């Protein structure tokens, strides 16, 4: 113990100085002075280390405790039984350690809460400090921006989109940014930014891609419905005015009335399909699936389209086994699905055939409707299930189609937990396959 050694050495030096002073002043005989000096020296050698251990030991412990606290180790406890001021110092260090432990636990709890909240947000959060380093980023922001780097990392790794960079620079200058839209990859992102007091910035990112798509669909839907309704309304209005002419013959009146009736029926089909689609998409309809006789459904559908098929020289055929291929589906929905597919196939086929088949899969039944019509070009195939999408708009309207049949089929099938697919080749024909999963175990 370095301090104890120094105390002993200092004590011996003091004894020597004291002895010299006595010799200089009193001048006693050496024989009398020597025993006293020896006794004092022995006492100093024995007692000083004891006193040093009593006072210096706690000081050394307090030194080690302070070093441990500075290193972040709050588990050590200083001795509290030291004498005098040293004991007071030990108590103060002990209280400081306890306060630091409480505050550190509170900070860790706040940190965990912040991480949990930011991770649960739909918005992406990015925090940039005054040194242009990203010090906070949640999982949503990483997904939106395509980042994998561990924090902290340089802000230069953020997207280099000019709008994004200008917004970040503006926020770091102390300017707030609100509802700024930009494109990040294939997504549309709304950015809001707020400056920090130290020159940093916090950015909030909200993915509005789906919202913008829905707005575009809504605009297209309104435009398409208006367009679809305009033609029959114009025809009905024009022929109704013509019927007011007293000079028309009975045959002309009958022909005009037939045109009005035909366009009225077309509008009725359009309205019915719109109501069906709205009811399905809004969740107002839920299937009531059961094991359904597919052969009976196909026969009913063929009976409804047979006259139209015969007028176009289209042969109707079914290859459905008597058992083993009964879909687990809502009977009314299955009738509408098969009916829409067969009707669509007949309308796009001339001098050919429409065939309905079914096959058992490992976990369900697949129903296929194949025609030998004109086929669909590859660039159109992925969009035929969209509302009002037509490969040949003029021909589809002339055939009486509403442009909603396949969209209804898709929604009805997905309501059953199934899927619908299309395959087609130009000049060969089209096959639509619909899969119905079996009853859940």
C-alpha positions in Angstrom: 0.0 0.0 0.0 1.8 3.1 -1.3 0.1 5.5 1.1 1.0 3.4 4.2 4.6 3.2 3.2 4.7 7.0 2.7 3.2 7.5 6.2 5.7 5.2 7.8 8.6 7.0 6.0 7.2 10.4 6.9 6.8 9.3 10.5 10.5 8.1 10.7 11.6 11.4 9.2 9.7 13.4 11.7 11.2 11.3 14.5 14.7 11.9 13.2 14.0 15.6 12.9 12.6 15.6 16.5 15.6 13.8 17.8 18.0 16.3 16.1 16.1 19.2 17.6 16.3 17.7 21.1 20.0 17.0 20.7 20.5 20.6 19.6 18.5 22.2 22.4 18.8 19.9 25.5 22.0 18.1 24.6 21.2 15.0 26.7 23.5 12.0 26.8 23.2 9.7 23.9 22.7 6.8 26.2 19.5 8.4 27.6 18.1 9.6 24.2 18.7 6.4 22.3 16.1 4.2 24.1 13.4 6.9 23.7 14.1 7.2 20.0 14.0 3.5 19.6 10.6 3.2 21.4 9.1 6.0 19.3 10.4 4.5 16.1 9.1 1.1 16.9 5.7 2.6 17.8 5.6 4.5 14.6 6.5 1.5 12.6 3.7 -0.5 14.3 1.0 2.1 14.7 1.3 4.1 11.5 0.4 1.2 9.2 -2.6 0.3 11.4 -3.8 3.9 11.1 -3.1 4.0 7.4 -5.1 0.8 6.8 -8.0 2.4 8.7 -8.1 5.6 6.7 -6.4 4.8 3.4 -8.2 1.5 2.8 -11.6 3.1 2.4 -10.2 5.9 0.2 -8.7 3.3 -2.1 -12.1 1.5 -2.2 -13.8 4.8 -3.0 -11.3 5.4 -5.8 -12.1 2.0 -7.4 -15.8 2.7 -7.0 -15.6 6.0 -8.8 -13.6 4.4 -11.6 -16.2 1.6 -11.9 -19.1 4.2 -12.1 -17.2 6.2 -14.7 -16.9 2.9 -16.7 -20.6 2.3 -16.4 -20.5 -0.5 -13.8 -23.1 0.4 -11.2 -23.1 -3.0 -9.5 -20.3 -2.2 -7.0 -21.1 -0.8 -3.6 -18.6 1.4 -1.6 -17.9 0.6 2.1 -20.1 2.8 4.3 -18.3 2.2 7.7 -15.4 4.5 7.0 -14.6 7.1 9.7 -15.4 10.8 9.5 -15.5 12.6 6.2 -14.4 9.5 4.4 -17.6 7.8 5.5 -19.7 10.8 4.4 -18.0 10.7 1.0 -18.8 6.9 0.7 -22.4 7.6 1.5 -22.6 10.4 -1.1 -21.0 8.1 -3.8 -23.5 5.3 -2.8 -26.4 7.7 -3.3 -25.0 8.9 -6.6 -24.8 5.3 -7.8 -28.4 4.6 -6.8 -29.6 7.7 -8.5 -27.6 6.9 -11.7 -29.1 3.4 -11.6 -32.7 4.7 -11.4 -32.1 7.3 -14.2 -30.4 4.7 -16.4 -33.3 2.3 -16.0 -35.7 5.1 -16.8 -33.7 5.9 -20.0 -33.6 2.3 -21.0 -37.4 2.0 -20.5 -38.0 5.2 -22.6 -35.7 3.8 -25.2 -37.6 0.5 -25.4 -40.9 2.3 -25.5 -39.8 4.6 -28.3 -38.5 1.6 -30.3 -41.8 -0.3 -29.8 -43.9 2.7 -30.8 -41.8 3.6 -33.8 -41.8 -0.1 -35.0 -45.6 -0.2 -34.8 -46.2 2.9 -36.9 -47.3 2.7 -40.5 -45.2 5.8 -41.1 -41.4 5.6 -41.6 -39.3 7.7 -39.2 -35.8 8.9 -39.9 -33.7 11.1 -37.6 -30.5 12.8 -38.8 -28.2 14.5 -36.3 -26.0 17.6 -36.8 -23.2 15.5 -38.2 -25.3 14.3 -41.1 -25.6 10.8 -39.7 -28.8 8.8 -39.5 -29.1 8.0 -35.8 -32.7 6.6 -35.8 -34.7 4.7 -38.4 -37.6 2.4 -38.0 -38.4 -0.8 -39.9 -41.1 0.9 -42.0 -38.6 3.6 -43.2 -36.1 0.9 -44.1 -38.7 -0.9 -46.2 -39.8 2.3 -48.0 -36.2 3.5 -48.6 -34.6 0.1 -49.2 -32.0 0.5 -46.5 -30.2 -2.2 -44.6 -27.3 -0.3 -42.9 -26.9 -0.4 -39.2 -27.2 2.9 -37.4 -25.5 5.3 -37.3 -24.7 5.7 -40.9 -24.1 8.6 -43.2 -27.1 10.5 -44.5 -25.5 10.2 -48.0 -26.9 6.6 -48.0 -30.5 7.9 -48.1 -32.2 8.2 -51.5 -30.6 10.6 -53.9 -33.9 11.8 -55.2 -33.6 15.5 -55.7 -36.9 16.3 -54.0 -35.9 14.2 -51.0 -32.4 15.8 -50.7 -33.9 19.3 -51.0 -36.4 18.6 -48.3 -33.8 17.2 -46.0 -31.5 20.2 -46.6 -34.5 22.6 -45.9 -35.4 20.9 -42.6 -31.8 21.0 -41.4 -31.8 24.7 -42.1 -34.6 25.0 -39.7 -37.5 25.0 -42.1 -40.6 22.7 -41.7 -41.8 20.6 -44.6 -45.4 19.4 -44.8 -47.0 16.8 -47.1 -44.4 16.8 -49.8 -45.0 14.0 -52.3 -42.1 12.2 -54.0 -41.5 9.0 -55.9 -39.1 6.5 -54.2 -38.7 3.6 -56.6 -42.1 2.3 -57.5 -43.8 3.9 -54.5 -45.3 7.3 -53.9 -44.3 8.7 -50.5 -45.6 11.7 -48.6 -42.8 13.4 -46.6 -43.1 15.6 -43.5 -40.0 17.0 -41.8 -39.3 18.9 -38.6 -35.9 20.5 -37.6 -34.1 19.7 -34.3 -32.6 22.3 -32.1 -29.0 21.1 -32.6 -29.2 21.3 -36.5 -30.6 17.7 -37.0 -33.8 16.7 -38.6 -36.7 14.2 -38.2 -38.5 13.0 -41.3 -41.8 11.1 -41.4 -42.6 9.1 -44.5 -46.1 7.8 -45.3 -46.7 5.4 -48.2 -49.6 6.8 -50.2 -49.1 4.5 -53.2 -52.3 2.5 -52.5 -54.2 5.7 -51.8 -53.2 7.2 -55.2 -54.0 4.0 -56.9 -57.5 4.0 -55.4 -58.0 7.6 -56.4 -57.0 6.7 -60.0 -59.3 3.8 -60.0 -62.2 6.0 -58.7 -61.6 8.5 -61.4 -61.4 5.8 -64.1 -64.5 4.2 -62.6 -66.5 7.4 -62.8 -65.3 8.0 -66.3 -66.1 4.5 -67.4 -69.5 4.4 -65.9 -70.4 7.7 -67.4 -69.2 6.5 -70.8 -71.0 3.2 -70.6 -74.3 4.9 -69.6 -74.0 7.7 -72.1 -74.3 5.5 -75.2 -77.5 3.7 -74.3 -79.1 6.8 -72.9 -78.3 8.7 -76.1 -79.9 5.9 -78.1 -82.9 5.7 -75.9 -83.4 9.4 -75.9 -83.0 9.7 -79.7 -85.4 6.9 -80.6 -87.9 8.0 -78.0 -88.0 11.5 -79.6 -88.4 9.8 -83.0 -91.3 7.8 -81.8 -93.2 11.0 -81.2 -93.4 11.5 -84.9 -96.9 10.7 -86.0 -95.7 9.8 -89.5 -93.9 6.7 -88.5 -95.2 3.3 -89.7 -96.1 0.5 -87.3 -93.0 -1.4 -88.4 -90.7 1.6 -87.8 -92.3 2.1 -84.4 -91.8 -1.5 -83.5 -88.2 -1.5 -84.6 -87.4 1.7 -82.7 -89.2 0.3 -79.6 -87.0 -2.9 -79.9 -83.8 -0.7 -80.0 -85.0 1.2 -76.9 -85.8 -2.1 -75.1 -82.4 -3.5 -76.1 -80.5 -0.5 -74.7 -82.7 -0.5 -71.6 -81.7 -4.1 -71.0 -78.1 -3.2 -71.5 -78.3 -0.4 -68.9 -80.1 -2.8 -66.5 -77.3 -5.4 -66.9 -74.8 -2.7 -66.2 -76.6 -1.5 -63.1 -77.0 -5.0 -61.8 -73.4 -5.8 -62.3 -72.3 -2.6 -60.6 -74.6 -3.4 -57.7 -73.2 -6.9 -57.5 -69.6 -5.7 -57.6 -70.2 -3.0 -55.0 -71.9 -5.5 -52.7 -69.0 -8.0 -53.0 -66.2 -5.4 -52.7 -67.8 -3.7 -49.7 -68.0 -6.9 -47.7 -71.8 -6.9 -47.8 -71.9 -10.4 -49.2 -70.4 -13.5 -47.7 -70.4 -16.9 -49.5 -72.3 -19.8 -47.9 -70.2 -22.7 -49.4 -71.4 -26.2 -49.6 -70.6 -29.2 -51.8 -72.3 -28.2 -55.1 -73.3 -30.3 -58.1 -71.2 -28.7 -60.9 -72.9 -30.7 -63.7 -76.3 -29.2 -62.8 -74.8 -25.7 -62.8 -73.2 -26.2 -66.2 -76.5 -27.5 -67.7 -78.4 -24.5 -66.4 -75.8 -22.1 -67.8 -75.8 -23.9 -71.2 -79.6 -23.7 -71.4 -79.4 -19.9 -70.9 -76.8 -19.3 -73.7 -77.7 -22.1 -76.1 -79.8 -19.8 -78.4 -77.0 -17.2 -78.7 -74.4 -19.9 -79.2 -76.4 -21.5 -82.0 -76.7 -18.2 -83.8 -72.9 -17.9 -83.9 -72.4 -21.6 -84.7 -70.7 -22.2 -81.4 -70.8 -25.7 -79.9 -71.3 -26.1 -76.1 -69.6 -29.1 -74.4 -69.0 -30.2 -70.9 -66.5 -32.7 -69.5 -67.5 -33.0 -65.9 -67.5 -36.2 -64.0 -70.6 -37.3 -62.1 -68.6 -37.4 -58.8 -65.3 -36.3 -57.3 -65.3 -32.8 -58.8 -68.0 -31.1 -56.8 -66.6 -27.7 -55.7 -67.1 -26.5 -52.2 -68.7 -23.2 -53.1 -71.8 -21.0 -52.7 -74.3 -22.4 -55.2 -75.6 -19.0 -56.4 -72.0 -17.6 -56.7 -70.9 -20.7 -58.6 -73.8 -20.2 -61.0 -72.8 -16.6 -61.6 -69.1 -17.5 -62.0 -69.7 -20.2 -64.6 -72.4 -18.2 -66.3 -70.2 -15.1 -66.7 -67.3 -17.2 -68.0 -69.4 -19.2 -70.5 -71.3 -16.1 -71.7 -68.0 -14.2 -72.2 -66.5 -17.2 -74.1 -69.6 -17.4 -76.4 -69.5 -13.7 -77.1 -65.9 -13.9 -78.2 -66.2 -17.1 -80.3 -67.6 -17.6 -83.8 -67.7 -21.0 -85.6 -66.0 -22.7 -82.7 -66.6 -24.4 -79.3 -66.8 -23.6 -75.7 -65.9 -26.4 -73.3 -66.3 -26.6 -69.5 -64.1 -29.1 -67.7 -63.2 -29.8 -64.1 -60.5 -31.7 -62.3 -59.7 -32.7 -58.8 -56.6 -31.1 -57.2 -54.9 -32.1 -54.0 -56.8 -29.6 -51.9 -59.7 -28.5 -54.1 -61.4 -28.4 -57.5 -60.4 -26.5 -60.6 -63.1 -25.5 -63.1 -61.9 -24.5 -66.6 -63.8 -22.7 -69.3 -62.0 -23.0 -72.7 -63.0 -21.4 -76.0 -61.6 -21.3 -79.5 -62.2 -17.6 -80.1 -59.8 -14.9 -81.2 -57.6 -15.1 -78.1 -56.0 -12.3 -76.1 -52.7 -10.6 -76.7 -50.1 -11.0 -73.9 -50.1 -7.3 -73.1 -53.9 -7.4 -72.3 -54.0 -10.8 -70.5 -52.9 -9.5 -67.1 -55.6 -6.8 -67.1 -58.7 -8.6 -68.2 -60.0 -8.9 -64.6 -60.0 -5.2 -64.1 -63.3 -3.4 -64.1 -64.4 -2.1 -67.5 -61.2 -3.3 -69.2 -61.9 -4.5 -72.7 -59.5 -6.0 -75.2 -61.8 -4.8 -78.1 -64.1 -2.2 -76.6 -66.2 -1.6 -79.7 -66.9 -5.3 -80.2 -67.6 -6.0 -76.5 -70.2 -3.3 -76.4 -71.8 -4.5 -79.6 -72.0 -8.0 -78.1 -73.8 -6.6 -75.0 -70.9 -6.9 -72.5 -70.7 -4.6 -69.6 -66.9 -5.0 -68.9 -67.6 -6.1 -65.4 -68.2 -9.9 -65.8 -64.6 -11.0 -65.2 -64.1 -8.5 -62.4 -67.1 -10.0 -60.6 -65.8 -13.5 -61.2 -62.4 -12.6 -59.7 -64.0 -11.1 -56.5 -66.4 -14.0 -56.1 -63.7 -16.6 -56.4 -61.4 -14.8 -54.0 -64.3 -14.5 -51.5 -64.1 -18.3 -51.4 -60.4 -18.2 -50.8 -59.7 -19.4 -54.3 -57.9 -18.0 -57.3 -58.6 -17.3 -61.0 -56.1 -17.5 -63.9 -56.1 -16.9 -67.6 -54.2 -18.4 -70.5 -54.6 -17.4 -74.1 -53.0 -17.4 -77.5 -54.0 -15.2 -80.4 -56.0 -17.1 -83.0 -56.2 -20.2 -80.8 -58.5 -19.3 -77.9 -58.6 -18.6 -74.2 -58.9 -20.7 -71.1 -60.0 -19.3 -67.7 -59.3 -21.6 -64.7 -61.0 -21.1 -61.4 -59.8 -22.9 -58.2 -62.1 -23.6 -55.2 -60.4 -24.9 -52.1 -61.9 -27.8 -50.2 -63.7 -27.3 -46.9 -61.2 -26.2 -44.2 -60.4 -29.0 -41.7 
